[in-house]
Amino acid sequence: MKRTFLSLSLLTLCAAAQAQLAELHDPVTGNVVNGQLIEHWGDNATPNQEVDVYVILNGSTNKTLNVRRYELSVVANTENYFCWGVCYAPQLAGALPVWNAQPQHAIQCQPGVMVTNFHAYHTPYGANGASTYRYVWYDVANPTDTVWCDIRFQVTSVGVPELEVKEFAAFPNPAIGQDVQLRLELNGDAAGAQVVVHNMVGEQVLQVPVRGASARILVPTAQLAPGMYFASLQRNGRAASSIRFVVAGR
């Protein structure tokens, strides 16, 4: 049984307040997820299911950012919590429909510098169903300057079959005047698996099917701009593992 707490007017207000204060990145896919939904699938027996979001401040001046969580629709008798600056104690669904990180835990961010310490958690306690949360980051000095994304935890009895990854690595890393080789080793069947590479702004630069449980995939770098890239090993639209590598030019 799900309980919905936010009115349509509040959701509209959140959407209207959207601004490009920062870029929100899904580290699994490498995509920019401003104003978008991140969907996580999990088993109802797995506690502390986690989704991470990386934050990169835009502009040219430092700003202090804080975060607020809204329960959009949650399954009863589950728990959730998040980390930003510090990790908070789990709360029962419905106990805090709107949850603001404490002022003293706001983080001063520098433009272009990735902040990687945001984590959202959901514990199903055996309950199936979808629980959706909206996380809104805002400038403490100008609280109407915001950016947000939604995170949905899809919980089932058996979860979604995942690839069993023994190894997923990139070398050389950083790549200086060289192509990058992605090395992977799987336990079991690789049918339907693929490697997808995105750049820092979420643009897909490579998609290659995985041929067998042991594979080597070459990422040509001659046409890639210097910077950080994300490679994810996926099947059926789900990422089983992700890595980062740096192209430093030629």
VOBA-1610 file (N, C-alpha, C; in pm, whole numbers, padded with zeros to 5 digits, always signed):
BEGIN
Met+00085-00120+00000Met+00000+00000+00000Met+00088+00124+00000Lys+00063+00216-00094Lys+00144+00336-00106Lys+00067+00456-00051Arg+00144+00551+00002Arg+00084+00673+00055Arg+00147+00790-00017Thr+00067+00881-00070Thr+00116+00997-00144Thr+00094+01121-00059Phe+00200+01204-00047Phe+00196+01314+00048Phe+00198+01452-00017Leu+00254+01466-00136Leu+00267+01599-00193Leu+00149+01632-00282Ser+00100+01753-00273Ser-00007+01797-00360Ser+00048+01832-00496Leu-00042+01838-00597Leu-00001+01873-00731Leu+00059+02012-00736Ser+00004+02103-00655Ser+00056+02239-00658Ser+00199+02245-00609Leu+00234+02162-00509Leu+00370+02162-00459Leu+00465+02103-00563Leu+00421+01995-00631Leu+00505+01938-00735Leu+00529+02039-00847Thr+00423+02112-00882Thr+00437+02214-00985Thr+00534+02322-00942Leu+00526+02360-00816Leu+00617+02462-00763Leu+00760+02414-00771Cys+00784+02286-00736Cys+00920+02231-00743Cys+00972+02237-00886Ala+00886+02199-00981Ala+00928+02197-01120Ala+00957+02338-01170Ala+00872+02434-01130Ala+00890+02571-01175Ala+01018+02632-01122Ala+01059+02584-01003Ala+01179+02640-00942Ala+01307+02587-01004Gln+01292+02489-01097Gln+01410+02428-01156Gln+01501+02532-01220Ala+01625+02530-01190Ala+01723+02619-01250Ala+01853+02542-01258Gln+01941+02590-01344Gln+02067+02519-01362Gln+02170+02567-01261Leu+02136+02557-01136Leu+02230+02586-01028Leu+02351+02496-01037Ala+02326+02369-01068Ala+02432+02268-01071Ala+02392+02159-01168Glu+02487+02074-01201Glu+02459+01954-01278Glu+02454+01836-01183Leu+02350+01755-01197Leu+02335+01633-01120Leu+02369+01516-01210His+02460+01432-01167His+02507+01320-01249His+02472+01187-01184Asp+02422+01096-01266Asp+02404+00957-01225Asp+02536+00885-01252Pro+02611+00846-01147Pro+02743+00786-01172Pro+02737+00649-01237Val+02621+00584-01233Val+02609+00452-01296Val+02605+00464-01447Thr+02526+00557-01498Thr+02513+00572-01643Thr+02599+00685-01698Gly+02641+00777-01612Gly+02713+00894-01658Gly+02624+01005-01707Asn+02492+00986-01699Asn+02398+01084-01752Asn+02379+01202-01657Val+02354+01320-01715Val+02306+01434-01637Val+02157+01412-01613Val+02112+01423-01487Val+01975+01384-01451Val+01895+01501-01394Asn+01933+01625-01427Asn+01856+01740-01381Asn+01710+01726-01423Gly+01619+01734-01326Gly+01477+01727-01355Gly+01432+01592-01408Gln+01509+01487-01387Gln+01477+01356-01440Gln+01463+01253-01328Leu+01427+01131-01368Leu+01405+01021-01276Leu+01518+00920-01285Ile+01573+00882-01171Ile+01665+00769-01161Ile+01587+00652-01103Glu+01590+00539-01171Glu+01513+00424-01125Glu+01608+00313-01082His+01586+00265-00961His+01668+00158-00904His+01579+00036-00878Trp+01622-00081-00924Trp+01549-00206-00899Trp+01621-00286-00792Gly+01543-00344-00702Gly+01603-00421-00595Gly+01512-00530-00542Asp+01570-00617-00464Asp+01501-00729-00402Asp+01444-00685-00267Asn+01327-00734-00230Asn+01264-00688-00106Asn+01334-00737+00020Ala+01433-00826+00003Ala+01508-00873+00120Ala+01638-00795+00140Thr+01667-00701+00051Thr+01793-00627+00057Thr+01775-00495+00130Pro+01844-00475+00244Pro+01831-00348+00317Pro+01921-00241+00255Asn+01895-00117+00293Asn+01981-00005+00258Asn+02016-00001+00110Gln+01913-00011+00026Gln+01935+00002-00117Gln+01973+00146-00148Glu+02073+00164-00232Glu+02141+00293-00245Glu+02140+00346-00387Val+02118+00476-00400Val+02137+00548-00525Val+02224+00670-00494Asp+02330+00688-00571Asp+02419+00803-00553Asp+02393+00906-00662Val+02412+01032-00628Val+02406+01141-00725Val+02528+01229-00702Tyr+02601+01259-00810Tyr+02715+01348-00802Tyr+02671+01489-00842Val+02721+01589-00772Val+02678+01728-00792Val+02797+01812-00836Ile+02777+01887-00946Ile+02881+01978-00995Ile+02821+02118-01005Leu+02871+02209-00924Leu+02821+02347-00921Leu+02855+02418-01052Asn+02757+02487-01109Asn+02780+02571-01227Asn+02819+02712-01185Gly+02852+02795-01283Gly+02884+02934-01255Gly+03032+02955-01230Ser+03064+03067-01167Ser+03204+03103-01147Ser+03237+03137-01002Thr+03140+03126-00912Thr+03165+03159-00772Thr+03125+03043-00682Asn+03193+03030-00570Asn+03158+02928-00472Asn+03019+02954-00417Lys+02945+02847-00390Lys+02815+02858-00326Lys+02799+02746-00225Thr+02721+02773-00122Thr+02691+02673-00021Thr+02558+02608-00055Leu+02559+02478-00076Leu+02439+02406-00117Leu+02390+02316-00005Asn+02259+02308+00005Asn+02196+02212+00095Asn+02092+02134+00016Val+02035+02031+00078Val+01943+01943+00005Val+01818+01918+00088Arg+01706+01899+00018Arg+01578+01870+00081Arg+01516+01749+00012Arg+01456+01660+00090Arg+01394+01539+00036Arg+01242+01543+00053Tyr+01168+01515-00055Tyr+01023+01502-00050Tyr+00985+01357-00075Glu+00891+01304+00003Glu+00832+01175-00028Glu+00719+01199-00127Leu+00737+01157-00251Leu+00632+01174-00350Leu+00527+01063-00337Ser+00574+00940-00327Ser+00485+00825-00310Ser+00568+00714-00250Val+00530+00667-00131Val+00613+00570-00061Val+00530+00451-00014Val+00594+00336-00009Val+00530+00215+00040Val+00532+00217+00193Ala+00418+00190+00254Ala+00407+00192+00400Ala+00501+00090+00464Asn+00549+00124+00583Asn+00634+00036+00666Asn+00774+00017+00609Thr+00813+00100+00515Thr+00952+00103+00470Thr+01024+00217+00542Glu+01154+00223+00524Glu+01233+00332+00581Glu+01320+00393+00472Asn+01359+00519+00495Asn+01449+00586+00402Asn+01534+00687+00477Tyr+01647+00720+00417Tyr+01734+00826+00471Tyr+01831+00867+00362Phe+01914+00968+00392Phe+02010+01015+00292Phe+02132+01072+00362Cys+02237+01089+00282Cys+02361+01149+00330Cys+02393+01273+00246Trp+02423+01381+00313Trp+02472+01505+00249Trp+02545+01582+00357Gly+02676+01582+00349Gly+02754+01637+00459Gly+02768+01535+00571Val+02655+01484+00619Val+02651+01374+00716Val+02542+01277+00672Cys+02541+01159+00733Cys+02434+01062+00708Cys+02334+01069+00823Tyr+02206+01078+00789Tyr+02101+01088+00889Tyr+02046+00950+00925Ala+01979+00943+01038Ala+01921+00817+01084Ala+01798+00783+01000Pro+01773+00654+00974Pro+01655+00613+00895Pro+01525+00659+00960Gln+01428+00693+00873Gln+01296+00736+00918Gln+01189+00649+00853Leu+01087+00618+00928Leu+00975+00540+00876Leu+00901+00620+00770Ala+00857+00553+00663Ala+00782+00619+00556Ala+00665+00698+00615Gly+00654+00824+00576Gly+00547+00910+00624Gly+00582+00990+00747Ala+00690+00956+00816Ala+00727+01029+00938Ala+00777+01169+00905Leu+00850+01182+00795Leu+00902+01311+00751Leu+00872+01327+00602Pro+00750+01367+00565Pro+00718+01383+00423Pro+00811+01483+00353Val+00857+01585+00427Val+00956+01680+00377Val+01070+01681+00477Trp+01189+01654+00427Trp+01305+01637+00516Trp+01417+01724+00465Asn+01456+01823+00544Asn+01561+01916+00507Asn+01689+01882+00582Ala+01801+01874+00511Ala+01929+01856+00578Ala+01953+01975+00672Gln+02015+01950+00785Gln+02039+02055+00882Gln+02129+02165+00825Pro+02103+02292+00863Pro+02182+02403+00807Pro+02332+02386+00825Gln+02371+02330+00940Gln+02515+02316+00967Gln+02580+02210+00880His+02500+02130+00808His+02555+02025+00723His+02559+02065+00576Ala+02523+02190+00546Ala+02535+02238+00408Ala+02681+02233+00364Ile+02702+02220+00235Ile+02837+02202+00182Ile+02873+02319+00091Gln+02989+02378+00114Gln+03038+02481+00024Gln+03098+02414-00098Cys+03045+02447-00216Cys+03086+02384-00341Cys+03163+02483-00427Gln+03257+02430-00503Gln+03334+02509-00597Gln+03289+02478-00739Pro+03279+02579-00825Pro+03236+02555-00963Pro+03323+02451-01032Gly+03259+02356-01097Gly+03330+02255-01174Gly+03389+02142-01094Val+03376+02145-00962Val+03433+02040-00878Val+03322+01944-00835Met+03340+01817-00864Met+03236+01719-00838Met+03229+01685-00689Val+03108+01692-00633Val+03083+01651-00495Val+03017+01514-00500Thr+03078+01416-00435Thr+03036+01276-00451Thr+02979+01215-00323Asn+02943+01298-00226Asn+02901+01239-00098Asn+02750+01240-00076Phe+02670+01252-00185Phe+02526+01236-00169Phe+02486+01091-00196His+02410+01035-00102His+02361+00897-00114His+02217+00893-00064Ala+02129+00832-00141Ala+01990+00811-00100Ala+01969+00663-00071Tyr+01897+00633+00038Tyr+01879+00494+00080Tyr+01731+00464+00101His+01698+00337+00076His+01562+00286+00097His+01572+00144+00148Thr+01499+00114+00256Thr+01494-00021+00312Thr+01351-00072+00305Pro+01325-00180+00228Pro+01187-00223+00206Pro+01127-00309+00317Tyr+01209-00375+00397Tyr+01158-00464+00502Tyr+01055-00564+00447Gly+01087-00621+00331Gly+01001-00724+00272Gly+00886-00673+00190Ala+00864-00541+00185Ala+00749-00485+00112Ala+00786-00459-00034Asn+00696-00502-00123Asn+00714-00476-00266Asn+00648-00344-00305Gly+00689-00291-00420Gly+00626-00170-00471Gly+00729-00061-00499Ala+00681+00051-00552Ala+00766+00163-00590Ala+00756+00275-00488Ser+00870+00323-00443Ser+00878+00440-00355Ser+00959+00547-00427Thr+00901+00666-00441Thr+00964+00772-00519Thr+00990+00893-00430Tyr+01111+00944-00440Tyr+01154+01059-00361Tyr+01205+01167-00455Arg+01178+01293-00421Arg+01237+01404-00494Arg+01342+01470-00405Tyr+01462+01484-00460Tyr+01571+01552-00390Tyr+01598+01684-00460Val+01595+01792-00380Val+01611+01927-00431Val+01734+01990-00366Trp+01830+02030-00448Trp+01946+02103-00399Trp+01921+02252-00418Tyr+01964+02333-00321Tyr+01939+02476-00330Tyr+02057+02555-00275Asp+02068+02677-00324Asp+02170+02771-00278Asp+02123+02829-00145Val+02198+02809-00040Val+02159+02857+00093Val+02138+03008+00091Ala+02218+03081+00015Ala+02207+03227+00010Ala+02091+03272-00078Asn+02039+03183-00161Asn+01928+03215-00251Asn+01844+03089-00268Pro+01760+03056-00169Pro+01691+02926-00168Pro+01598+02899-00285Thr+01565+03001-00365Thr+01481+02976-00483Thr+01564+02927-00601Asp+01695+02932-00589Asp+01783+02882-00695Asp+01807+02734-00668Thr+01741+02647-00745Thr+01738+02505-00712Thr+01764+02418-00835Val+01791+02292-00806Val+01798+02188-00908Val+01754+02059-00842Trp+01687+01969-00918Trp+01631+01850-00853Trp+01636+01730-00946Cys+01621+01614-00884Cys+01596+01490-00957Cys+01511+01400-00868Asp+01441+01306-00930Asp+01361+01208-00858Asp+01434+01074-00855Ile+01418+01002-00746Ile+01476+00869-00731Ile+01364+00773-00695Arg+01347+00669-00776Arg+01243+00569-00751Arg+01308+00435-00722Phe+01272+00377-00608Phe+01317+00242-00572Phe+01205+00145-00609Gln+01230+00062-00710Gln+01135-00039-00754Gln+01174-00171-00687Val+01089-00217-00596Val+01122-00335-00516Val+01030-00450-00556Thr+01088-00565-00584Thr+01013-00685-00620Thr+01059-00802-00533Ser+00990-00914-00549Ser+01024-01032-00468Ser+01155-01094-00510Val+01187-01087-00637Val+01308-01154-00686Val+01406-01055-00747Gly+01370-00927-00751Gly+01458-00830-00812Gly+01466-00851-00962Val+01565-00793-01025Val+01590-00809-01168Val+01721-00883-01183Pro+01727-00988-01268Pro+01852-01063-01283Pro+01967-00971-01318Glu+02076-00990-01250Glu+02191-00903-01271Glu+02308-00981-01326Leu+02395-00910-01395Leu+02521-00967-01436Leu+02609-00985-01313Glu+02678-01095-01307Glu+02773-01119-01198Glu+02911-01080-01249Val+02961-00970-01199Val+03084-00910-01250Val+03201-00948-01162Lys+03299-01014-01219Lys+03422-01045-01147Lys+03522-00929-01158Glu+03528-00869-01277Glu+03624-00760-01299Glu+03568-00667-01406Phe+03585-00538-01385Phe+03553-00437-01486Phe+03650-00322-01462Ala+03744-00305-01553Ala+03851-00209-01530Ala+03890-00142-01661Ala+03952-00024-01648Ala+04000+00051-01763Ala+04150+00075-01749Phe+04223+00059-01859Phe+04365+00090-01856Phe+04410+00130-01996Pro+04510+00217-02011Pro+04567+00296-01900Pro+04465+00398-01850Asn+04480+00438-01728Asn+04389+00534-01667Asn+04467+00619-01567Pro+04497+00744-01601Pro+04450+00819-01719Pro+04519+00774-01847Ala+04453+00799-01959Ala+04507+00769-02091Ala+04571+00895-02147Ile+04700+00893-02168Ile+04773+01008-02219Ile+04826+00970-02357Gly+04755+01016-02460Gly+04797+00984-02596Gly+04777+00839-02634Gln+04687+00769-02563Gln+04663+00628-02591Gln+04514+00600-02592Asp+04476+00493-02661Asp+04339+00445-02651Asp+04320+00375-02517Val+04195+00363-02474Val+04162+00298-02347Val+04107+00158-02375Gln+04154+00062-02299Gln+04101-00073-02310Gln+04018-00105-02185Leu+03894-00147-02208Leu+03808-00189-02098Leu+03817-00341-02087Arg+03851-00388-01969Arg+03869-00532-01946Arg+03758-00579-01853Leu+03688-00685-01892Leu+03582-00735-01805Leu+03581-00887-01800Glu+03542-00936-01683Glu+03527-01079-01659Glu+03393-01098-01588Leu+03310-01190-01641Leu+03179-01216-01584Leu+03170-01359-01535Asn+03085-01378-01435Asn+03045-01513-01396Asn+02914-01544-01467Gly+02914-01644-01552Gly+02790-01681-01617Gly+02770-01617-01753Asp+02646-01620-01798Asp+02607-01581-01933Asp+02617-01431-01953Ala+02675-01391-02069Ala+02685-01248-02103Ala+02580-01206-02205Ala+02483-01292-02234Ala+02383-01262-02336Ala+02311-01131-02305Gly+02304-01043-02404Gly+02234-00916-02388Gly+02314-00808-02319Ala+02435-00838-02276Ala+02516-00739-02205Ala+02580-00643-02305Gln+02601-00520-02260Gln+02668-00421-02343Gln+02743-00323-02254Val+02844-00262-02312Val+02918-00156-02244Val+02880-00024-02309Val+02842+00073-02225Val+02802+00206-02273Val+02894+00309-02208Val+02946+00400-02289Val+03037+00504-02239Val+02973+00641-02262His+02973+00723-02156His+02921+00860-02162His+03031+00956-02121Asn+03019+01080-02170Asn+03109+01184-02123Asn+03048+01254-02001Met+03112+01359-01954Met+03071+01423-01829Met+02936+01493-01839Val+02892+01526-01960Val+02763+01593-01974Val+02654+01494-02015Gly+02684+01367-02005Gly+02583+01265-02029Gly+02565+01223-02173Glu+02651+01269-02265Glu+02641+01229-02405Glu+02702+01091-02425Gln+02631+01003-02492Gln+02683+00870-02519Gln+02786+00877-02630Val+02905+00821-02605Val+03011+00825-02705Val+03044+00687-02759Leu+02995+00582-02694Leu+03025+00446-02740Leu+02923+00350-02681Gln+02882+00253-02762Gln+02797+00143-02715Gln+02841+00018-02789Val+02885-00082-02713Val+02943-00203-02772Val+02883-00326-02705Pro+02832-00424-02782Pro+02783-00547-02720Pro+02899-00629-02663Val+02872-00701-02556Val+02972-00787-02492Val+02961-00926-02552Arg+03072-00974-02605Arg+03075-01105-02670Arg+03149-01204-02580Gly+03079-01265-02490Gly+03140-01366-02405Gly+03170-01316-02265Ala+03196-01411-02175Ala+03216-01379-02034Ala+03350-01312-02007Ser+03443-01325-02100Ser+03573-01258-02089Ser+03591-01172-02213Ala+03607-01041-02195Ala+03610-00952-02311Ala+03707-00838-02289Arg+03756-00788-02401Arg+03838-00667-02404Arg+03774-00573-02506Ile+03745-00451-02465Ile+03677-00354-02550Ile+03765-00230-02562Leu+03794-00192-02687Leu+03881-00077-02711Leu+03796+00049-02724Val+03836+00154-02653Val+03772+00285-02664Val+03871+00377-02735Pro+03849+00405-02865Pro+03939+00498-02935Pro+03926+00638-02877Thr+04038+00702-02851Thr+04034+00833-02785Thr+04068+00948-02878Ala+04102+00919-03004Ala+04145+01026-03095Ala+04039+01133-03112Gln+03910+01092-03109Gln+03802+01188-03130Gln+03736+01233-02998Leu+03794+01193-02887Leu+03736+01228-02757Leu+03805+01352-02700Ala+03725+01443-02647Ala+03782+01559-02580Ala+03845+01517-02448Pro+03953+01581-02406Pro+04010+01549-02275Pro+03907+01567-02165Gly+03907+01478-02069Gly+03813+01487-01957Gly+03782+01351-01899Met+03682+01348-01811Met+03641+01225-01745Met+03528+01159-01822Tyr+03530+01026-01827Tyr+03428+00947-01893Tyr+03380+00837-01800Phe+03256+00795-01822Phe+03193+00690-01742Phe+03162+00571-01833Ala+03205+00453-01794Ala+03171+00331-01866Ala+03084+00245-01776Ser+02971+00198-01829Ser+02882+00112-01750Ser+02857-00017-01824Leu+02855-00125-01748Leu+02824-00258-01799Leu+02677-00283-01772Gln+02598-00303-01878Gln+02453-00306-01865Gln+02393-00431-01928Arg+02274-00467-01877Arg+02189-00565-01943Arg+02044-00532-01911Asn+01959-00538-02013Asn+01816-00507-01997Asn+01794-00369-01938Gly+01881-00274-01976Gly+01866-00137-01928Gly+01917-00112-01788Arg+01970-00215-01722Arg+02022-00199-01586Arg+02173-00207-01586Ala+02236-00118-01509Ala+02381-00117-01498Ala+02424-00208-01384Ala+02511-00304-01415Ala+02562-00395-01312Ala+02689-00341-01249Ser+02764-00259-01323Ser+02889-00205-01270Ser+02925-00083-01353Ser+02994+00011-01292Ser+03038+00129-01365Ser+03176+00170-01317Ile+03252+00230-01405Ile+03387+00278-01374Ile+03407+00414-01439Arg+03507+00484-01391Arg+03544+00612-01450Arg+03684+00602-01506Phe+03708+00673-01616Phe+03845+00684-01667Phe+03865+00824-01723Val+03990+00863-01736Val+04027+00998-01777Val+04105+00992-01906Val+04063+01076-02001Val+04138+01095-02125Val+04211+01228-02113Ala+04344+01223-02118Ala+04424+01342-02094Ala+04477+01404-02222Gly+04430+01358-02337Gly+04473+01418-02463Gly+04585+01342-02527Arg+04625+01391-02642Arg+04733+01327-02718Arg+04850+01420-02739
//
